[in-house]
Amino acid sequence: MPIDRRLLFYINWPLFGLAVILFLLGVLNLYSASGYRLEGGMSVAPYYHRQLLWGLMGLFGMVAFMFFDYRHLKTMAWPLFWVTVILLVSVFFAGKTIYGARRWLDLGFMNFQPSELAKVAVLIVGARILSREREPLDFLRLGYVLGVGLILAGLIIRQPDLGSGLSIIMILGGMILFRGVTPRVFKTALVTIPALLPLSWFFLHGYQKQRIMTFMDPSTDPLGAGYHIIQSEIAIGSGGFWGKGFLQGTQSQLRFLPERHTDFAVAVFGEEWGFVGTMLLLSLFCVFLYQMVIIARDARGLFGSYLATGVFFYFFWQILINTGMVLGLMPVVGIPLPFISYGGSATLVNFCLVGLVLNVSMRRFLFKQA
Amino acid sequence: MSNFYDNANQQPPRAGLLLLQALILGVFCLFAVRLWYLQIHRGEEYALKAKENQLRQESIFSPRGLIRDRNGDLLAVNEPAYALGLVREDCPDIDKTLHQVAMWTGEDFDKLKTLYTRNRKRVKQFEPLILIPDLSFAQLALIDANKLRWPGLEIQVRPRRQYRYGMLLAHVLGYVAEASEEEMRKQPELALGDYVGKQGIEFMLESRMRGAKGLSQFEVDVNGRRLQERILKHPRAGHEISLSIDLGLQKLAMDWLSEEAGGVAVMDADTGQLWALASAPSYNSNDFSSGLSAEQWAALRDDPLHPMQNRVIQSVYPPGSVFKPVIAAAGLHYDMLDPNETVHCSGQIRLGRRVFRCWKKGGHGAVNLEKALVESCDVYFYKLGKKLTVDRMSEFARAVGFGKLTGIRLPHEKAGNMPTRKWKRKRFGEGWQGGDNLNMAIGQGYTLVTPLQVARFFAGVQNGGELLKPLLVKGEKTVVQGEIPLNEEQLGLIKHALIQTVDNSHGTCRRLRTKGVIVGGKTGTAQVVRLTDELKKLKDDQIPYKFRDHGWMAAIAEKDGRRFAIAVLVEHGLHGGSGAGPVVKAVIDYLFLGKVRLKPEAKKAKARAVRLLSLNATGGSNAN
C-alpha cells in the first residue's frame, strides 16, 4: 500500500515529538537510576542500554502502526478480541509461572504477556462498539459493553493479575464516560459503586490489603511495605526546588529508593531535577495527553475518536496511578510510568499505541480515498 | 466495508472531550499541589531525612594521655582493643545475629540479649551497641572473616588503657573504667562505653588526660557499606603526664613490702615531689580497665588486708616514737625545754596510781634531749608531755601538718586525728586525763597519722622548716604550705639528734648507716592493742599477727645537695627498727648508691607464713 505523501504532512508532529522526548528523558533518568555509588566511584547497570534498544524497536512499531489505515481495525476488532480470549485461556494451561502468577506465554525468544495484548484489544473492540452508539448508554448497552470488557478482565484477574485486569476495566470505563451514559445510569452508578467498593475488600489478597493499610499509614511498617512510600517521598521531597542535579540523587545512587528504575523511576527524576524539572515533565505529559484529545476531536469518524480516547485512557490511568503512588497519593501498585519506567514490552506497546493515534490523526482528511 | 463511512460525519461527544480535558487539568493540578507540598513546603525536612539516610557520624576516639615516670619510662599506655558492636538499624534479624555472636564468642545468648535490650535506648541511631568489649585475636579473625554476611555487625577499634606495671602503681595511677550513668549525666560529652578515670591520678587528672573525641562523617549506601569518609573534627589527644615517681624505687619499695601490709613514702625534701608512694598489698589496675568481674570485685572488697586501700594516705596509725621529734620540737617552740637539761629515767614514771614504763626496763639514766631522741627514751617524753599538755602538743602538731590533709593529688586522702580536750569530750564523753598527755607525748593514744604526713614533717626538719605539699607530677611547682615554727638552731638540734640516732652506737637507727650519706632517722612502734600481760610474756614470733605492733621508721638522708625524707610503715611489723628499717635502708641505698637490694627470699617466705597463719586463725580470740 503506497503511502500518500500528504499523510506525512497531516501527522500530529507534536505528539510524535513528545513521545520521543519523553522516551529520551526516560532513558536519561534511567541512566541515573541504574547508577550506584561504590567505594571506588560510580557504576551504571546497563538498563538504559536495553531500554534504548527497545525504544528503537518501539519506533519501528510506531511507524508500522501508522502505515495501514486504522479503519481496517474496525473489521479486525472482533477477531482480535477472540484471539486474545483464546490466548488468555491458554495461559492457564501453557503459561509460565513466575512469582506464583501465571501471566506469561513462552514464545521461545521472549516471554509474552497476553494481558498486554488484551489492553490493546479492549480499546479497539471498545472503539468498535462505542462508535456505533448514537445515544448515551442505557443499562442494556452499558451492560453489553462492560460485559465484553469483563470477559477479558475476569480472565486476567484469575491469573492473578489484578492490576492489569483493573486497567482493562478502567480503559473501557474511560471510553464509556467519554461516550456518556443516561442520567439514570449515572445516578445509579453514583449510588452503587461507592456501596460496592467496600465489598471488594473481601476479594483482595492479603498482600493487597496490606498495601492499602500501609498506604493509609506508612509508619506502621517502615522497613516493610511502608518503606517504598517513605523512601519515595524522601527522594522527591529532598529534591527541593532545583533538584540535586543529574546523577546526584543520594536516595537513588545509594539505593535507598527501591524499584528506582521501574515503578519509582519518577522519584529519581524528582530528586535530581526538583520541582522545576518534575513540573516540566508533568507538563510534557499533559501536552502529550492533550494532543490525543485534539486527535479525538478532529478524527474523521467516531471510530478514530474512540481509538484516540482509548489510547488516551491507556496512558492517562498509568500516569495517574504511577505518579500518584510515587507522590504518596495512592497505594503501591505495580504500574509503570509510560516512557519513564524501564520495561521492554511496555515501551514497545506504548510506541505502537502512539503510532495508532498518529495513524488516526494523519488520516483525518483522507477518508474518501481509501 | 459498509460500516467504513457510516459515522464519518458525526462529531465526537462534546461532553466527552470536555471530560478528557478536565481530567488532564485536574490531575495536573493535583500533582502540582502535591509536588509543591513535598518539594517546597516540606523540602527541607525531606532533604534532612535524605541526609540522615545517607550520612552517618561516628566518634573518633582520642588516645588518653600517656603516663610516664620521672625518667620517661612508660607506666600507662593505650592499646587497641577490638570491640564487637551491633548497629541495630542495619541488622535484619537481631535474635539470629545475637545467636551467631553467641556461637562465635561462647557468650550466653540470653546474656547478650539482656545486654542488648538494656542498652538499646542509650545508643544513638546508627551507632554500634557494644556487645563484646574485648575480642580475643582468634575471635577477631573469625568474626572479621564472616561479618559481611551479618549486616549490622561492626568491629570497632578503640584504645584501651594498659598499665605496664599494674600491681606496682595501682594506688598512684588508680584505674579507668567505663563511665557510670551518673558520670554520663554530669558530663554529656561522655557516651556509653567511654572510659574515665575512677581512682588515683587517672581520676584526679582526668580532664588533662582524656582529650576530646573527634567526629567523622561518612556516606553509606542502603546496605550500610561505607563509601566516602570525611573528618569533621579531629580528635584531640589527652596530655601526657610525667610522674615524679621513680619506677625503680617504686619497684624496690613494693618488693620490700611484698607479703606485708604497709606503705612507703619517699619525698624529695626540697621540692615535695614523691619519688615513691608504695602501698601493699596492692591490686592490678588492668583488672579494672578490662572490666572487673563480679567475683574479682568481691574478692578485692572482702580481702581482710584491703588491697584497695592506699596505706600511705588513706590509712591512719598511731605514730609511736616517730612522733617524738614533733613533741621535742613543740617543747623547743614553747620554750619549755632546755635541750641540755638532763632528766633521770629510771625505767618508769608514776602518775597518780598509774605507772608509765619506758621501753627500756632498766631505764636510761640521765637523759638530755639528744639522748632522749637517739635512744627513744619514753620517760623523758612523758615528762615533757606532762609539761606541754595536750593543748600545746596538739596546736603544734597541727601547725606542722598533722591532723590535716596534705593536699596530695589523690582522691580519698585521710587527715588522721590530732586530739584535743574538746575532741575527747565529744568523742568519749569524758575529760582529758593527765595520763593522756603522757601517752600522746610518745605517739600513742588518740593521735593518728598517715605515713605521708610523717614524711612531710621529716622533710621539713631536713630542709630548714618548710612544710611542702606532696607532689606527684614531675615539674609541678613546689608549694610551701607552712613552716615548722622553730629557729635554725632549734631545728638543727632536732636534725642533729636524728642523725645521731643513726650514727651513735646506742642509736635506734644504726642499721641505716650508709657510707657517704648523711642519714638521720627515728623508729617507732605503734601499739595496735594494749598487750595483756599474757601476751607480753610471749616472744615476738609467737604473738598473733593481728596483735603485733606496727613498725615505723622515718628517715632523712642527704648527699651532694640531694635530700630526701622517707617514711615507712609495716603493719604488724613488731618494731620499727627490724620491721621498717631494712626497707628504709634499701631506699637510701637505691637513692644515693644506685644499689638495688631486694628483699631476701627467706624474709618473704617468713612473712608469707606468718600471714597465712594469721588468716587461718579466725575470730578475735587472743589465744595463740
Interface residues (C-beta under 8 A of the other chain):
Chain A: Y36 R37 L38 E39 R71 K74 T75 S131 R132 L177 F178 R179 G180 Q231 E233 I234 A235 I236 G237 S238 G239 G240 F241 T250 Q251 L254 R255 F256 G270 E271 G274 F275 T278 M279 L282 S283 C286 L289 Y290 M292 V293 A296 R297 A299 R300 G301 L302 F303 S305 Y306 T309 F312 F316 I319 L320 T323 G324 L327 G328 L329 F367 A370
Chain B: M1 N3 F4 Y5 D6 N7 A8 Q10 P12 P13 A15 G16 L17 L19 L20 Q21 L23 I24 L25 V27 F28 L30 F31 A32 R34 L35 W36 L38 Q39 I40 R42 G43 E44 E45 Y46 A47 K49 A50 K51 N53 Q54 E219 V220 D221 V222 N223 R225 R226 L227
